[in-house]
């Protein structure tokens, strides 16, 4: 569809369409403008926030690990100071168990 055709459908000038395209390229277009253009093309705007390099499940796992490690940190430090450090394999198993518990519970608790 040409700028003139879209302008006619949106009831704006071709110049206005160019301005919308420039605003979009500069990341300053408004949702109202996008809605108007979408409607002129018999479309709708879908606004979403999506993970950059991860899936939603991956984000949940990453957050669960962060919380589990934070919870285990002070205990591991105290035990190491008392010459009772837990071997890395056992510590990892404990972290995995805590992660599973965090992920099975309320999502609200996961993001504290």
Secondary structure, 3 states (H helix, E strand, C coil): CCHHHHHHHHCCCHHHHHHHHHHHHCCCCCHHHHHHHHHHCCCCCCCCCCCCCCCHHHHHHHHHHHHHHHHHHHHHHHHHHCCCCCCHHHHHHHHHHHHHHHHHCCHHHHCC
